[in-house]
Amino acid sequence: MNSIDHLMASGLLRHTLRSTLRPMVLALFFCSSFALAKSPSVLLAQGVPTSSADQASETATSAKEDERLPKMVLTEKILYEFLLAEIAGQRGQMAIASEVYFDLAKNTRDPRIVRRAAEVALYARQYPIALEASRMRVAIDPQDREAQRILATLLLASGRIDELAINLAHDLENAGPRTGDLLLQQPRVFANYPDKAAVKRLLDQLTQPYAALPEAHLVRAQAALAVNDKAGAMSEVDQALALRPTWEPAALLKAGLLAQGAPQLDFLKRFLAANPSAHDVRLGYARTLVAEKRYDDARKEFEKLLRLNPENPDVLFAVGILSLQLNDVATAEKHLKHFMLLGRGEQDAARFYLGQIAEHAGKNDEALEWYRAVADGEQKVPAHVRAAQLLVQQNKLEEAREQIAIARASTPTDSRLIIAEAQLLREGGRYAEGYAMLSAALEAQPDDPDLLYETALMAEKLNDVTTMERHLRHLIKLKPEEAIAYNALGYSLADRKVRLAEAMQLIDRALTLKPDDPFILDSKGWALFRQGQANEALTTLKKAYALKPDAEIAAHIGEVLWSLGRHDEAIKLWRDATLAHPENEALATTIKRFVP
């Protein structure tokens, strides 16, 4: 694929060709435009009613159009070639259409025909003709910006850097006080052109006469960066800053060239000390602080920006999220609600975070309103899943499933949502229904790791150990370096007091992959207990509980303590765990077995 073909494929020129295959005009209308103005009498003859005002306006418009068109008589040859080109185009014979249109363009120099010739030649990939027709088009109307852009692209793609530089240099010479702005536009013109080295040569040549302008050096820096010449880019941006020390675009480009971390932050901080009102640089500095996870410092910078522009939605949102990150919930809520009132920016993301804030405060009804209002974006799925979980807590399982259905409407095969709905059914004790849903999804996506795991867990709830093991073995085969399936299968075997040696091997493998995982340590302790090693089990379980004071780990420790005759310790641990996790079913079931 040559350079111009690449441009066609990338879409840089495609938008100019959208109408190429449409007939240019009806033949008779086209013909009339050579010899006749579109006069009121013609309109009336065609049955189009006109008012006197319409007639006057139409006459004036036609007169202006006629001034721009060549004065020539429609000949049989012109009509024949026009019809030949149109018919060839309609039949897909674009090379013939291109040649005939170009011949017409040369003979008539009618701007409509010239434009048509250039477009058809581009579509037909007759690039030499397209280039010549584009040259003619610019010569006829030097103010036609689209024609200039297409000609520039064709010259660049053809490697005619010198000719292109001459054309662009002419524009710059006549730009006067707009020279700097016009220079800054050049990199954008060629942003999608694949040969970045050719673009750099062009821009270096074009900016050479303007070394006294900082814009010229910034353009050179951008071109150098595009070919990964960071040293050259730094040299040019330093020259730009030497000419205009307070220039924010140059400062931001230099910051991007510096190493991340201290070098970048130090430069931005020094620039802001000298230019405290540099809004864009302060914004860049704040974002860099966020990237370095210096959230408190970042929030201070965003708050400075907010004092200068209290209605800026981007800054409000940033301060809100950073405050949430710093656990300053009241400030986060205030700014996010202000952000919502403005009605601009990432509204759905703000709704999701406000839902989290309300849920954390125990305001579940308010949280539900926020979550349900999330309509799009990456927060849509987690928002509706959270809404569903809140509804389950209120024993509203069917309403909860409706929330999942809303999220699934746009992504019906999203395994996360299928799993979320199945988990709701599991929490509601509807194991068979959840298993059926997961099995159907797994049939369509048999190697989906998450579906395999969840289906295995649901099969275990139905005491279908064979199916559970089959899915977990498949998952181990797919993900041999992940611990989750080893642990799940090992724990399940140990809990049932079957194949204990194999259970221990599986759990030890999981621990090798994740040595300090509290839940795998819990499995290890439980397997030791099932093997009759109560003291060793207690040590391992306490280590797990220190890492994660989970209710089920507490249930296991209590049972081991009870087996060792340390009943008071077990009861105290269970009581404390119940206060922290009052609704945990596994903990409650364990306690009932020992303390009626």
MARTI-198074 format. One record per residue (C-alpha): residue number from 0; residue in three letters; x negated, y negated, z. Coordinates in nm, 2 decimals. Example, Ala and Ser with C-alpha at 12.3 -4.5 7.8 and 13.67 -1.06 7.14 Angstrom:
REM MARTI-198074
    k    r      c1      c2      c3
    0  ALA   -1.23    0.45    0.78
    1  SER   -1.37    0.11    0.71
//
This chain:
REM MARTI-198074
    k    r      c1      c2      c3
    0  MET    0.00    0.00    0.00
    1  ASN   -0.16   -0.33   -0.10
    2  SER   -0.14   -0.65    0.10
    3  ILE    0.17   -0.79   -0.06
    4  ASP    0.35   -0.45   -0.03
    5  HIS    0.26   -0.46    0.34
    6  LEU    0.42   -0.81    0.37
    7  MET    0.73   -0.69    0.19
    8  ALA    0.76   -0.39    0.43
    9  SER    0.70   -0.61    0.73
   10  GLY    0.98   -0.84    0.64
   11  LEU    0.77   -1.16    0.60
   12  LEU    0.90   -1.21    0.24
   13  ARG    1.21   -0.99    0.25
   14  HIS    1.45   -1.26    0.37
   15  THR    1.40   -1.46    0.05
   16  LEU    1.51   -1.17   -0.16
   17  ARG    1.85   -1.10    0.00
   18  SER    2.04   -1.23   -0.29
   19  THR    1.81   -1.10   -0.57
   20  LEU    2.04   -0.82   -0.69
   21  ARG    2.35   -1.04   -0.69
   22  PRO    2.44   -1.19   -1.02
   23  MET    2.30   -1.54   -1.03
   24  VAL    2.63   -1.70   -1.15
   25  LEU    2.90   -1.62   -1.39
   26  ALA    2.76   -1.66   -1.73
   27  LEU    3.01   -1.92   -1.84
   28  PHE    2.96   -2.13   -1.53
   29  PHE    2.58   -2.11   -1.57
   30  CYS    2.61   -2.22   -1.93
   31  SER    2.83   -2.51   -1.84
   32  SER    2.58   -2.65   -1.60
   33  PHE    2.34   -2.72   -1.88
   34  ALA    2.57   -2.92   -2.09
   35  LEU    2.86   -3.03   -1.87
   36  ALA    2.90   -3.20   -1.54
   37  LYS    3.16   -3.01   -1.32
   38  SER    3.41   -3.28   -1.39
   39  PRO    3.76   -3.31   -1.25
   40  SER    3.90   -3.24   -1.59
   41  VAL    3.72   -2.90   -1.59
   42  LEU    3.85   -2.82   -1.24
   43  LEU    4.20   -2.91   -1.34
   44  ALA    4.17   -2.69   -1.66
   45  GLN    4.07   -2.40   -1.42
   46  GLY    4.39   -2.46   -1.21
   47  VAL    4.20   -2.61   -0.91
   48  PRO    4.40   -2.90   -0.76
   49  THR    4.20   -3.21   -0.68
   50  SER    4.27   -3.54   -0.51
   51  SER    4.13   -3.87   -0.62
   52  ALA    3.89   -3.86   -0.33
   53  ASP    3.78   -3.51   -0.42
   54  GLN    3.73   -3.62   -0.78
   55  ALA    3.51   -3.91   -0.67
   56  SER    3.30   -3.70   -0.44
   57  GLU    3.26   -3.42   -0.69
   58  THR    3.16   -3.66   -0.96
   59  ALA    2.90   -3.82   -0.73
   60  THR    2.76   -3.48   -0.63
   61  SER    2.74   -3.36   -0.99
   62  ALA    2.56   -3.67   -1.09
   63  LYS    2.30   -3.62   -0.82
   64  GLU    2.25   -3.26   -0.92
   65  ASP    2.22   -3.36   -1.28
   66  GLU    1.94   -3.60   -1.20
   67  ARG    1.73   -3.31   -1.07
   68  LEU    1.80   -3.08   -1.36
   69  PRO    1.62   -3.09   -1.70
   70  LYS    1.82   -3.24   -1.99
   71  MET    1.84   -2.97   -2.24
   72  VAL    2.09   -2.81   -2.48
   73  LEU    2.21   -2.46   -2.42
   74  THR    2.08   -2.25   -2.71
   75  GLU    2.18   -1.91   -2.82
   76  LYS    1.83   -1.79   -2.73
   77  ILE    1.86   -1.92   -2.37
   78  LEU    2.20   -1.77   -2.33
   79  TYR    2.08   -1.43   -2.47
   80  GLU    1.78   -1.42   -2.24
   81  PHE    1.98   -1.51   -1.94
   82  LEU    2.24   -1.24   -2.00
   83  LEU    1.96   -0.99   -2.09
   84  ALA    1.78   -1.06   -1.76
   85  GLU    2.10   -1.03   -1.55
   86  ILE    2.22   -0.71   -1.71
   87  ALA    1.87   -0.56   -1.67
   88  GLY    1.87   -0.65   -1.31
   89  GLN    2.22   -0.50   -1.25
   90  ARG    2.10   -0.18   -1.42
   91  GLY    1.79   -0.16   -1.19
   92  GLN    1.55   -0.24   -1.47
   93  MET    1.37   -0.50   -1.25
   94  ALA    1.05   -0.52   -1.44
   95  ILE    1.23   -0.62   -1.76
   96  ALA    1.45   -0.87   -1.57
   97  SER    1.14   -1.01   -1.41
   98  GLU    0.96   -1.07   -1.75
   99  VAL    1.27   -1.22   -1.92
  100  TYR    1.34   -1.45   -1.63
  101  PHE    0.98   -1.57   -1.62
  102  ASP    1.00   -1.64   -1.99
  103  LEU    1.32   -1.84   -1.93
  104  ALA    1.16   -2.02   -1.64
  105  LYS    0.86   -2.13   -1.86
  106  ASN    1.09   -2.25   -2.14
  107  THR    1.35   -2.43   -1.93
  108  ARG    1.17   -2.53   -1.61
  109  ASP    1.52   -2.53   -1.46
  110  PRO    1.45   -2.50   -1.08
  111  ARG    1.73   -2.25   -1.04
  112  ILE    1.58   -2.02   -1.31
  113  VAL    1.23   -2.07   -1.17
  114  ARG    1.34   -1.97   -0.83
  115  ARG    1.53   -1.67   -0.97
  116  ALA    1.22   -1.56   -1.16
  117  ALA    1.00   -1.58   -0.85
  118  GLU    1.25   -1.38   -0.64
  119  VAL    1.31   -1.11   -0.90
  120  ALA    0.94   -1.07   -0.96
  121  LEU    0.88   -1.02   -0.59
  122  TYR    1.16   -0.77   -0.57
  123  ALA    1.02   -0.59   -0.88
  124  ARG    0.66   -0.60   -0.73
  125  GLN    0.55   -0.79   -1.03
  126  TYR    0.31   -1.00   -0.81
  127  PRO    0.12   -1.18   -1.08
  128  ILE    0.45   -1.31   -1.23
  129  ALA    0.57   -1.39   -0.88
  130  LEU    0.26   -1.59   -0.81
  131  GLU    0.29   -1.79   -1.14
  132  ALA    0.66   -1.85   -1.09
  133  SER    0.60   -1.97   -0.73
  134  ARG    0.33   -2.21   -0.85
  135  MET    0.58   -2.35   -1.10
  136  ARG    0.84   -2.38   -0.83
  137  VAL    0.62   -2.58   -0.61
  138  ALA    0.51   -2.80   -0.90
  139  ILE    0.87   -2.88   -0.99
  140  ASP    0.97   -2.95   -0.62
  141  PRO    0.66   -3.02   -0.40
  142  GLN    0.90   -3.07   -0.10
  143  ASP    1.04   -2.72   -0.12
  144  ARG    0.91   -2.57    0.21
  145  GLU    1.03   -2.22    0.13
  146  ALA    0.85   -2.22   -0.20
  147  GLN    0.53   -2.35   -0.04
  148  ARG    0.54   -2.08    0.22
  149  ILE    0.60   -1.80   -0.04
  150  LEU    0.32   -1.94   -0.26
  151  ALA    0.08   -1.96    0.04
  152  THR    0.16   -1.60    0.13
  153  LEU    0.11   -1.47   -0.22
  154  LEU   -0.22   -1.66   -0.25
  155  LEU   -0.34   -1.52    0.08
  156  ALA   -0.24   -1.17   -0.01
  157  SER   -0.41   -1.20   -0.35
  158  GLY   -0.73   -1.31   -0.18
  159  ARG   -0.72   -1.66   -0.33
  160  ILE   -0.83   -1.82   -0.01
  161  ASP   -1.00   -2.12   -0.19
  162  GLU   -0.69   -2.21   -0.39
  163  LEU   -0.47   -2.17   -0.08
  164  ALA   -0.70   -2.39    0.12
  165  ILE   -0.69   -2.66   -0.15
  166  ASN   -0.31   -2.66   -0.14
  167  LEU   -0.29   -2.67    0.24
  168  ALA   -0.56   -2.93    0.26
  169  HIS   -0.37   -3.15    0.03
  170  ASP   -0.07   -3.14    0.28
  171  LEU   -0.30   -3.22    0.57
  172  GLU   -0.46   -3.51    0.39
  173  ASN   -0.12   -3.67    0.35
  174  ALA    0.00   -3.59    0.70
  175  GLY   -0.13   -3.90    0.87
  176  PRO   -0.05   -3.90    1.24
  177  ARG    0.12   -3.56    1.21
  178  THR   -0.21   -3.40    1.11
  179  GLY   -0.26   -3.24    1.46
  180  ASP    0.09   -3.10    1.46
  181  LEU    0.06   -2.96    1.11
  182  LEU   -0.27   -2.79    1.20
  183  LEU   -0.10   -2.62    1.49
  184  GLN    0.17   -2.48    1.26
  185  GLN   -0.08   -2.30    1.04
  186  PRO   -0.14   -1.99    1.26
  187  ARG    0.23   -1.93    1.29
  188  VAL    0.27   -1.93    0.91
  189  PHE    0.04   -1.63    0.88
  190  ALA    0.12   -1.46    1.21
  191  ASN    0.25   -1.15    1.04
  192  TYR   -0.02   -1.13    0.77
  193  PRO   -0.21   -0.80    0.83
  194  ASP   -0.56   -0.92    0.72
  195  LYS   -0.66   -1.13    1.03
  196  ALA   -1.01   -1.17    0.90
  197  ALA   -0.88   -1.34    0.58
  198  VAL   -0.66   -1.57    0.79
  199  LYS   -0.96   -1.66    1.01
  200  ARG   -1.17   -1.75    0.70
  201  LEU   -0.88   -1.96    0.57
  202  LEU   -0.82   -2.15    0.89
  203  ASP   -1.19   -2.21    0.95
  204  GLN   -1.22   -2.36    0.61
  205  LEU   -0.90   -2.56    0.65
  206  THR   -0.99   -2.71    0.99
  207  GLN   -1.35   -2.80    0.90
  208  PRO   -1.28   -3.17    0.81
  209  TYR   -1.09   -3.22    1.14
  210  ALA   -1.36   -3.13    1.40
  211  ALA   -1.27   -3.45    1.59
  212  LEU   -0.92   -3.32    1.66
  213  PRO   -0.86   -3.08    1.95
  214  GLU   -0.59   -2.91    1.76
  215  ALA   -0.84   -2.79    1.50
  216  HIS   -1.05   -2.62    1.76
  217  LEU   -0.74   -2.46    1.92
  218  VAL   -0.64   -2.32    1.58
  219  ARG   -0.99   -2.18    1.53
  220  ALA   -0.98   -2.03    1.88
  221  GLN   -0.65   -1.85    1.80
  222  ALA   -0.78   -1.72    1.47
  223  ALA   -1.10   -1.59    1.65
  224  LEU   -0.89   -1.42    1.91
  225  ALA   -0.68   -1.25    1.65
  226  VAL   -1.00   -1.07    1.52
  227  ASN   -1.11   -1.00    1.88
  228  ASP   -1.39   -1.25    1.87
  229  LYS   -1.35   -1.36    2.23
  230  ALA   -1.68   -1.54    2.25
  231  GLY   -1.60   -1.74    1.94
  232  ALA   -1.25   -1.82    2.08
  233  MET   -1.40   -1.93    2.41
  234  SER   -1.64   -2.16    2.24
  235  GLU   -1.37   -2.33    2.03
  236  VAL   -1.12   -2.36    2.32
  237  ASP   -1.40   -2.52    2.53
  238  GLN   -1.45   -2.78    2.25
  239  ALA   -1.07   -2.84    2.25
  240  LEU   -1.08   -2.91    2.62
  241  ALA   -1.38   -3.13    2.59
  242  LEU   -1.19   -3.35    2.34
  243  ARG   -0.86   -3.34    2.55
  244  PRO   -0.93   -3.23    2.91
  245  THR   -0.57   -3.24    3.02
  246  TRP   -0.43   -3.03    2.73
  247  GLU   -0.22   -2.75    2.88
  248  PRO   -0.21   -2.52    2.57
  249  ALA   -0.59   -2.51    2.56
  250  ALA   -0.61   -2.45    2.93
  251  LEU   -0.37   -2.16    2.91
  252  LEU   -0.55   -2.00    2.62
  253  LYS   -0.88   -2.03    2.81
  254  ALA   -0.72   -1.87    3.12
  255  GLY   -0.61   -1.58    2.90
  256  LEU   -0.97   -1.53    2.77
  257  LEU   -1.11   -1.52    3.12
  258  ALA   -1.14   -1.19    3.32
  259  GLN   -0.83   -1.12    3.53
  260  GLY   -0.84   -1.18    3.90
  261  ALA   -1.07   -1.44    4.06
  262  PRO   -1.22   -1.59    3.74
  263  GLN   -0.87   -1.66    3.59
  264  LEU   -0.72   -1.79    3.91
  265  ASP   -1.02   -2.01    4.00
  266  PHE   -1.00   -2.18    3.66
  267  LEU   -0.63   -2.24    3.68
  268  LYS   -0.66   -2.37    4.03
  269  ARG   -0.93   -2.62    3.93
  270  PHE   -0.73   -2.74    3.63
  271  LEU   -0.43   -2.80    3.86
  272  ALA   -0.64   -2.98    4.11
  273  ALA   -0.73   -3.23    3.83
  274  ASN   -0.39   -3.22    3.67
  275  PRO   -0.12   -3.16    3.94
  276  SER    0.17   -3.24    3.71
  277  ALA    0.07   -2.97    3.45
  278  HIS    0.40   -2.78    3.46
  279  ASP    0.31   -2.50    3.21
  280  VAL   -0.03   -2.43    3.37
  281  ARG    0.13   -2.42    3.72
  282  LEU    0.38   -2.17    3.58
  283  GLY    0.10   -1.97    3.44
  284  TYR   -0.09   -1.98    3.77
  285  ALA    0.21   -1.87    3.96
  286  ARG    0.27   -1.57    3.72
  287  THR   -0.10   -1.48    3.75
  288  LEU   -0.06   -1.47    4.13
  289  VAL    0.23   -1.24    4.09
  290  ALA    0.03   -1.01    3.87
  291  GLU   -0.24   -1.00    4.14
  292  LYS    0.04   -0.92    4.39
  293  ARG   -0.03   -1.24    4.59
  294  TYR    0.34   -1.29    4.63
  295  ASP    0.33   -1.54    4.91
  296  ASP    0.09   -1.77    4.72
  297  ALA    0.30   -1.72    4.40
  298  ARG    0.61   -1.83    4.58
  299  LYS    0.45   -2.15    4.70
  300  GLU    0.36   -2.24    4.35
  301  PHE    0.71   -2.16    4.22
  302  GLU    0.85   -2.37    4.50
  303  LYS    0.64   -2.67    4.39
  304  LEU    0.78   -2.62    4.04
  305  LEU    1.13   -2.60    4.18
  306  ARG    1.09   -2.93    4.37
  307  LEU    1.01   -3.09    4.04
  308  ASN    1.29   -2.93    3.85
  309  PRO    1.55   -2.78    4.09
  310  GLU    1.78   -2.67    3.81
  311  ASN    1.53   -2.47    3.62
  312  PRO    1.68   -2.12    3.60
  313  ASP    1.36   -1.93    3.53
  314  VAL    1.19   -2.09    3.84
  315  LEU    1.50   -2.03    4.06
  316  PHE    1.51   -1.66    3.96
  317  ALA    1.13   -1.62    4.02
  318  VAL    1.16   -1.78    4.37
  319  GLY    1.46   -1.56    4.45
  320  ILE    1.28   -1.24    4.35
  321  LEU    0.96   -1.33    4.52
  322  SER    1.15   -1.41    4.84
  323  LEU    1.31   -1.07    4.82
  324  GLN    0.97   -0.91    4.77
  325  LEU    0.86   -1.09    5.09
  326  ASN    1.17   -0.97    5.27
  327  ASP    1.29   -1.33    5.31
  328  VAL    1.65   -1.22    5.22
  329  ALA    1.82   -1.55    5.31
  330  THR    1.60   -1.76    5.08
  331  ALA    1.64   -1.49    4.81
  332  GLU    2.01   -1.50    4.83
  333  LYS    2.03   -1.88    4.83
  334  HIS    1.82   -1.92    4.51
  335  LEU    1.98   -1.62    4.33
  336  LYS    2.33   -1.76    4.39
  337  HIS    2.22   -2.10    4.27
  338  PHE    2.07   -1.93    3.96
  339  MET    2.41   -1.76    3.90
  340  LEU    2.59   -2.09    3.92
  341  LEU    2.38   -2.23    3.63
  342  GLY    2.50   -1.94    3.41
  343  ARG    2.17   -1.91    3.21
  344  GLY    1.89   -1.65    3.22
  345  GLU    1.89   -1.29    3.35
  346  GLN    2.23   -1.30    3.50
  347  ASP    2.28   -0.92    3.52
  348  ALA    1.94   -0.88    3.70
  349  ALA    2.05   -1.14    3.95
  350  ARG    2.38   -0.96    4.01
  351  PHE    2.19   -0.64    4.08
  352  TYR    1.96   -0.80    4.33
  353  LEU    2.25   -0.98    4.50
  354  GLY    2.42   -0.65    4.52
  355  GLN    2.12   -0.50    4.70
  356  ILE    2.11   -0.80    4.94
  357  ALA    2.48   -0.75    5.02
  358  GLU    2.44   -0.38    5.07
  359  HIS    2.14   -0.42    5.29
  360  ALA    2.35   -0.66    5.51
  361  GLY    2.63   -0.40    5.53
  362  LYS    2.86   -0.61    5.31
  363  ASN    2.96   -0.31    5.10
  364  ASP    3.27   -0.47    4.94
  365  GLU    3.06   -0.77    4.82
  366  ALA    2.79   -0.54    4.71
  367  LEU    3.04   -0.34    4.50
  368  GLU    3.16   -0.66    4.33
  369  TRP    2.80   -0.76    4.23
  370  TYR    2.71   -0.40    4.11
  371  ARG    3.03   -0.37    3.91
  372  ALA    2.97   -0.70    3.74
  373  VAL    2.63   -0.58    3.59
  374  ALA    2.72   -0.55    3.22
  375  ASP    2.39   -0.49    3.04
  376  GLY    2.02   -0.46    3.07
  377  GLU    1.79   -0.22    3.25
  378  GLN    1.98   -0.28    3.58
  379  LYS    2.31   -0.15    3.43
  380  VAL    2.25    0.21    3.52
  381  PRO    2.11    0.17    3.87
  382  ALA    2.38   -0.09    3.95
  383  HIS    2.67    0.14    3.86
  384  VAL    2.50    0.44    4.03
  385  ARG    2.47    0.23    4.35
  386  ALA    2.83    0.13    4.32
  387  ALA    2.93    0.49    4.29
  388  GLN    2.72    0.59    4.60
  389  LEU    2.90    0.32    4.80
  390  LEU    3.23    0.44    4.69
  391  VAL    3.14    0.80    4.79
  392  GLN    3.07    0.67    5.14
  393  GLN    3.42    0.54    5.14
  394  ASN    3.55    0.88    5.03
  395  LYS    3.65    0.74    4.69
  396  LEU    3.49    1.01    4.47
  397  GLU    3.71    0.96    4.16
  398  GLU    3.65    0.58    4.17
  399  ALA    3.28    0.66    4.20
  400  ARG    3.29    0.88    3.90
  401  GLU    3.46    0.59    3.71
  402  GLN    3.15    0.38    3.78
  403  ILE    2.92    0.64    3.64
  404  ALA    3.15    0.67    3.33
  405  ILE    3.11    0.29    3.27
  406  ALA    2.74    0.33    3.26
  407  ARG    2.76    0.64    3.04
  408  ALA    2.98    0.47    2.79
  409  SER    2.68    0.32    2.60
  410  THR    2.44    0.61    2.67
  411  PRO    2.65    0.93    2.70
  412  THR    2.35    1.17    2.68
  413  ASP    2.14    0.98    2.94
  414  SER    2.04    1.27    3.18
  415  ARG    2.00    1.02    3.47
  416  LEU    2.37    0.94    3.46
  417  ILE    2.47    1.31    3.42
  418  ILE    2.26    1.39    3.73
  419  ALA    2.40    1.09    3.92
  420  GLU    2.76    1.21    3.86
  421  ALA    2.66    1.57    3.95
  422  GLN    2.51    1.44    4.28
  423  LEU    2.83    1.27    4.36
  424  LEU    3.01    1.60    4.31
  425  ARG    2.76    1.78    4.53
  426  GLU    2.80    1.52    4.81
  427  GLY    3.18    1.58    4.78
  428  GLY    3.13    1.96    4.81
  429  ARG    3.24    2.02    4.45
  430  TYR    2.95    2.24    4.37
  431  ALA    3.11    2.45    4.09
  432  GLU    3.22    2.14    3.90
  433  GLY    2.88    1.98    3.93
  434  TYR    2.71    2.30    3.82
  435  ALA    2.93    2.32    3.51
  436  MET    2.85    1.96    3.42
  437  LEU    2.47    2.01    3.46
  438  SER    2.47    2.34    3.28
  439  ALA    2.65    2.19    2.98
  440  ALA    2.40    1.90    2.97
  441  LEU    2.11    2.15    3.01
  442  GLU    2.24    2.35    2.71
  443  ALA    2.20    2.04    2.49
  444  GLN    1.86    1.94    2.65
  445  PRO    1.70    2.27    2.77
  446  ASP    1.36    2.13    2.85
  447  ASP    1.47    1.82    3.04
  448  PRO    1.28    1.84    3.37
  449  ASP    1.53    1.65    3.58
  450  LEU    1.82    1.85    3.45
  451  LEU    1.64    2.17    3.52
  452  TYR    1.56    2.07    3.88
  453  GLU    1.91    1.94    3.95
  454  THR    2.08    2.24    3.80
  455  ALA    1.86    2.47    4.01
  456  LEU    1.96    2.28    4.33
  457  MET    2.32    2.31    4.24
  458  ALA    2.29    2.68    4.17
  459  GLU    2.14    2.72    4.51
  460  LYS    2.44    2.56    4.66
  461  LEU    2.65    2.83    4.49
  462  ASN    2.40    3.09    4.63
  463  ASP    2.31    3.18    4.28
  464  VAL    1.94    3.24    4.36
  465  THR    1.86    3.41    4.03
  466  THR    1.97    3.11    3.82
  467  MET    1.80    2.88    4.06
  468  GLU    1.47    3.06    4.03
  469  ARG    1.50    3.09    3.65
  470  HIS    1.53    2.71    3.61
  471  LEU    1.25    2.64    3.86
  472  ARG    1.02    2.88    3.69
  473  HIS    1.09    2.71    3.35
  474  LEU    1.02    2.38    3.51
  475  ILE    0.69    2.51    3.65
  476  LYS    0.60    2.62    3.29
  477  LEU    0.69    2.28    3.15
  478  LYS    0.52    2.08    3.43
  479  PRO    0.24    2.30    3.58
  480  GLU    0.07    2.00    3.74
  481  GLU    0.37    1.87    3.92
  482  ALA    0.45    1.98    4.28
  483  ILE    0.83    1.95    4.29
  484  ALA    0.93    2.29    4.15
  485  TYR    0.67    2.49    4.34
  486  ASN    0.79    2.33    4.66
  487  ALA    1.16    2.38    4.59
  488  LEU    1.12    2.74    4.50
  489  GLY    0.88    2.82    4.79
  490  TYR    1.11    2.65    5.04
  491  SER    1.42    2.83    4.91
  492  LEU    1.25    3.17    4.94
  493  ALA    1.11    3.09    5.29
  494  ASP    1.45    2.96    5.41
  495  ARG    1.61    3.29    5.30
  496  LYS    1.33    3.49    5.47
  497  VAL    1.25    3.67    5.14
  498  ARG    0.91    3.72    4.96
  499  LEU    0.75    3.51    5.23
  500  ALA    0.39    3.56    5.10
  501  GLU    0.49    3.44    4.76
  502  ALA    0.68    3.15    4.92
  503  MET    0.36    3.05    5.10
  504  GLN    0.16    3.07    4.78
  505  LEU    0.41    2.84    4.60
  506  ILE    0.41    2.59    4.88
  507  ASP    0.03    2.59    4.91
  508  ARG    0.01    2.52    4.53
  509  ALA    0.24    2.22    4.58
  510  LEU    0.02    2.10    4.87
  511  THR   -0.29    2.12    4.65
  512  LEU   -0.12    1.89    4.40
  513  LYS    0.02    1.65    4.67
  514  PRO   -0.17    1.71    5.00
  515  ASP    0.00    1.44    5.21
  516  ASP    0.36    1.48    5.09
  517  PRO    0.58    1.50    5.41
  518  PHE    0.84    1.71    5.25
  519  ILE    0.59    1.97    5.12
  520  LEU    0.44    1.97    5.47
  521  ASP    0.79    2.03    5.61
  522  SER    0.82    2.33    5.37
  523  LYS    0.48    2.46    5.48
  524  GLY    0.58    2.43    5.85
  525  TRP    0.91    2.60    5.79
  526  ALA    0.75    2.89    5.60
  527  LEU    0.50    2.94    5.89
  528  PHE    0.79    2.95    6.13
  529  ARG    0.97    3.21    5.91
  530  GLN    0.65    3.41    5.93
  531  GLY    0.66    3.40    6.31
  532  GLN    0.38    3.15    6.35
  533  ALA    0.57    2.90    6.57
  534  ASN    0.28    2.70    6.71
  535  GLU    0.11    2.65    6.38
  536  ALA    0.45    2.56    6.23
  537  LEU    0.50    2.30    6.50
  538  THR    0.17    2.13    6.43
  539  THR    0.24    2.11    6.06
  540  LEU    0.60    1.99    6.11
  541  LYS    0.49    1.71    6.35
  542  LYS    0.24    1.59    6.09
  543  ALA    0.52    1.58    5.83
  544  TYR    0.75    1.39    6.08
  545  ALA    0.47    1.13    6.15
  546  LEU    0.45    1.06    5.78
  547  LYS    0.83    1.05    5.73
  548  PRO    1.07    1.06    6.02
  549  ASP    1.34    1.24    5.82
  550  ALA    1.65    1.40    5.97
  551  GLU    1.59    1.75    5.82
  552  ILE    1.23    1.75    5.94
  553  ALA    1.36    1.66    6.29
  554  ALA    1.61    1.95    6.26
  555  HIS    1.32    2.19    6.18
  556  ILE    1.10    2.07    6.47
  557  GLY    1.38    2.10    6.71
  558  GLU    1.45    2.46    6.61
  559  VAL    1.08    2.55    6.65
  560  LEU    1.07    2.38    6.99
  561  TRP    1.39    2.57    7.09
  562  SER    1.23    2.90    6.99
  563  LEU    0.93    2.82    7.21
  564  GLY    1.16    2.75    7.51
  565  ARG    1.11    2.38    7.50
  566  HIS    1.48    2.30    7.50
  567  ASP    1.47    1.96    7.66
  568  GLU    1.22    1.83    7.40
  569  ALA    1.43    1.97    7.12
  570  ILE    1.75    1.81    7.25
  571  LYS    1.58    1.47    7.30
  572  LEU    1.43    1.48    6.94
  573  TRP    1.77    1.58    6.80
  574  ARG    1.95    1.30    6.99
  575  ASP    1.70    1.04    6.87
  576  ALA    1.72    1.17    6.51
  577  THR    2.10    1.16    6.53
  578  LEU    2.10    0.79    6.63
  579  ALA    1.88    0.71    6.33
  580  HIS    2.07    0.94    6.09
  581  PRO    2.43    0.98    6.23
  582  GLU    2.58    1.12    5.90
  583  ASN    2.31    1.38    5.82
  584  GLU    2.49    1.71    5.76
  585  ALA    2.18    1.94    5.79
  586  LEU    2.08    1.79    6.13
  587  ALA    2.44    1.81    6.27
  588  THR    2.47    2.18    6.16
  589  THR    2.14    2.27    6.32
  590  ILE    2.23    2.10    6.65
  591  LYS    2.57    2.28    6.66
  592  ARG    2.40    2.62    6.63
  593  PHE    2.20    2.56    6.95
  594  VAL    2.40    2.30    7.15
  595  PRO    2.78    2.38    7.12
//
